[in-house]
Amino acid sequence: MLSKIYRFFYPGKNPFEIRKKFNIPENIKFNLEMFSDGYIVISSEDLPGFISEARNSSEILDALNDALMVYFDVPKKYGDIAFPALNIEGHGTISYENKNKLQLA
């Protein structure tokens, strides 16, 4: 809730501008590991030490963007989103428009 209020007064920058300013690569390979309790662990060989988790598939994009912003030291005032969409090989694309439609197996 506080994030929405903050963004009302301080709109986030365009994700492309954020990636460019903070040298976030356009293509990053992420590994997703699913567990029987529904949790998903996200890591990347391209970004040493990068790790995040999501409680379910609809939270992957939020968890990924939060972790990327921390990893690349992006100040909160710039925005919350580095990637508005994510292509998951074999499963399709997840975006903020369809984040509840991705089915991981």
C-alpha positions in Angstrom: 0.0 0.0 0.0 2.8 2.4 0.9 4.5 1.6 -2.4 1.4 2.7 -4.3 1.2 6.0 -2.4 4.9 6.6 -2.9 4.6 6.0 -6.7 1.6 8.4 -6.8 3.9 11.2 -5.7 7.1 9.9 -7.3 6.3 8.0 -10.5 8.8 5.4 -11.6 11.1 5.9 -14.6 10.7 3.9 -17.8 12.2 0.4 -17.3 14.4 0.9 -20.4 15.8 4.0 -18.8 16.5 2.2 -15.5 18.3 -0.6 -17.3 20.4 1.8 -19.3 21.3 4.1 -16.4 22.3 1.3 -14.0 23.9 -1.0 -16.6 21.4 -3.8 -16.2 21.9 -6.3 -19.1 19.0 -6.6 -21.6 19.3 -10.4 -21.6 19.8 -12.3 -18.4 19.4 -16.1 -18.0 17.5 -17.0 -14.9 17.1 -20.4 -13.3 13.8 -21.3 -11.7 13.6 -24.1 -9.2 10.1 -25.2 -8.0 9.4 -26.9 -4.7 6.5 -29.1 -3.7 5.1 -26.4 -1.3 4.7 -24.0 -4.3 7.7 -21.8 -3.6 10.0 -20.9 -6.5 13.6 -20.0 -6.1 15.1 -17.7 -8.8 18.8 -17.5 -9.4 21.2 -16.6 -12.3 24.6 -17.8 -13.4 24.9 -14.4 -15.2 24.7 -12.5 -11.9 26.9 -14.0 -9.2 25.1 -14.2 -5.8 21.7 -13.3 -7.3 18.9 -15.2 -5.6 15.2 -14.5 -4.9 12.1 -16.5 -4.1 8.4 -16.3 -5.0 5.5 -18.0 -3.2 3.8 -18.9 -6.5 4.1 -18.3 -10.2 2.1 -15.0 -10.1 4.8 -13.5 -7.8 7.8 -14.3 -10.0 7.9 -11.0 -11.8 7.6 -8.9 -8.6 10.3 -11.0 -6.9 12.6 -10.8 -9.8 12.3 -7.1 -10.2 12.7 -6.4 -6.5 15.9 -8.5 -6.4 17.3 -6.9 -9.6 16.8 -3.4 -8.1 18.7 -4.4 -5.0 21.4 -6.2 -6.9 22.1 -3.2 -9.2 21.7 -0.7 -6.4 18.8 1.2 -8.0 17.5 3.8 -5.6 13.8 3.5 -4.9 13.0 6.9 -6.4 13.9 5.6 -9.9 11.3 2.9 -10.0 10.3 -0.7 -9.1 10.5 -2.4 -12.5 13.5 -3.3 -14.6 11.7 -5.9 -16.7 7.9 -5.5 -17.3 7.9 -8.9 -19.0 9.9 -12.1 -18.7 10.1 -15.0 -21.2 10.3 -18.4 -19.4 11.6 -21.0 -21.7 9.0 -23.7 -22.3 6.3 -21.9 -20.4 5.7 -18.7 -22.2 5.9 -15.0 -21.3 4.8 -13.5 -18.0 4.1 -9.8 -17.9 2.2 -7.4 -15.6 -0.8 -7.7 -17.9 -1.0 -11.5 -17.7 1.0 -12.4 -14.5 -1.8 -14.7 -13.2 -2.0 -16.7 -16.5 1.4 -18.4 -16.4 1.3 -22.1 -15.5 4.5 -23.7 -14.4 4.8 -27.5 -14.0 
